[in-house]
């Protein structure tokens, strides 16, 4: 369970989703990225993390991985279910190239040593069907440039021979006519036959157009040239048109026959493209992991956060552009200290700490590797709640504080020992004494429910509560009082103040 509905906007996960999508090679992977979602299943998250981690090793260690020609031909595969429909040449070429990629990827993981190196990805490729017969059939039709071969059928071969013979005859006749016209001076010496409306013609100066018998097909935009088809080649040009129509009909017949051939395989083909989509998506996750220096930490089927040098990925990328480094976060939430109360100066990094916890835990449970050190331990939560920022809106006309109370009601009703609560400026938005009292009562309820959480506050009574109650611990954002500036570093164990050291 994730609350509220705009949780991803609150923690800016939509930016992470876009960064992953940008690494996808095709709409196949982009679609998977859009479908990426939070999961509370330990086995599901563990599997997706392992797949991404294995692909990171492929990118780092393998000299080559077949990552070319990731085409999405599924819309056409669904369309050609209808009898009498056919696949066009371009899509057929994309089908051929992408099936070659699927074949190469499966072959990559079918090598004996790969089962040990990349067990989760090998399992993914285990039952994927490849189609050597379809590839062989496509090879008889298309050349390496995606064009229909002359010998794709005997009829096509004959049509193209006739086309070549007829066009050669026309060119010979036109060149003879052109040389004669040039010698008589009504066609320029540097003029050559050209095409207009699919017919071979001669460019002529308009003042001499009556000197050359034939059909005027066009004139230049300037009006200084007309394009004449000499009478001697009209019949031959008509024959060209007939042969080109014959060629189109024969190509459609060939494509229809090929489409009829693959139609029984369509359900299985779509499954193979599902595999290609998964590979595209997992590869994109691995590329993103390399960008933010993310890893697969120790992942245990329990509720815990034991992070060493955790980094907010978006802040990391933003500061990297400025040649600056982000201050990493060390944080532990376990049974004996489930709720962390963070205090300290304004603009000292409290909210960034809270957002880092929310974003990284959410990323993890969406199957993304996260930027921590190798000795970190991570757990899994069934529910993550966040209350941050101003929730005022015209639609519900709630005050800021009323909005916070609405969220707190939801938290109290639904939180338990498998929940992670993220609350920024707990109890703010009303008169301090009232806000502090309500905040303490809510904190006590969260603690009784065994919930986990990160809560930022300025209230002294919450700091005292953390000192006096098991399960809650204080944390401080440190401040350099000599330099009069925040250090953006979290220290757990003591409360902070406006000028914590």
Secondary structure, DSSP 8 states (H G I E B T S, - for coil): -EESTTHHHHHTHHHHHHHHHHT-SSHHHHHHHHH------HHHHHHHHHHHHHHHHHHHH-S----------HHHHHHTTSTT----HHHHHHHHHHHHHHHHHHHHHHSTTHHHHSHHHHHHHTT----HHHHHHHHTTB-TTS-B-GGGSHHHHHHHHHHHHHHHHHHHHHHHHHHHHHHHTSS-TT---EEETTEEEEEE-GGGGGGS-EEEEEE-TTSS-EEEEEGGGHHHHHHHHHHHHHHHHHHHHHHHHHHHHHHTTHHHHHHHHHHHHHHHHHHHHHHHHHHHT-B--EE-SSS-EEEEEE--HHHHHHHHHTT-----EEEEEBTTEEEEEEEE-TTSSHHHHHHHHHHHHHHHHTT--BS--TT-EE---SEEEEE-S----TTT---HHHHHHHHHHHHHHH--TTEEEEESSTT-SS-HHHHHHHHHHHHHHHHHTT-EEEEE---HHHHHHHHHSTEEEEEEEEEETTTTEEEEEEEESS---TT--
